[in-house]
Amino acid sequence: MGSIAAMSKGELPASAASNGQLLTAYISKTNNQRSIWLLRSNKTELAGKS
């Protein structure tokens, strides 16, 4: 869940699903510097492990 909290302050979020994975990219800004982040989750992480 830490990633979701970080994304809430990001700019220009974008997501795509491919081969059972969710890819999300966003730009964050800290101290007038920008960083580009790419997050990847697979299907089991999104559904919860049984």
Helices and strands as residue ranges (DSSP letters): H 2-7, E 11-18, E 21-30, E 33-42, H 43-47
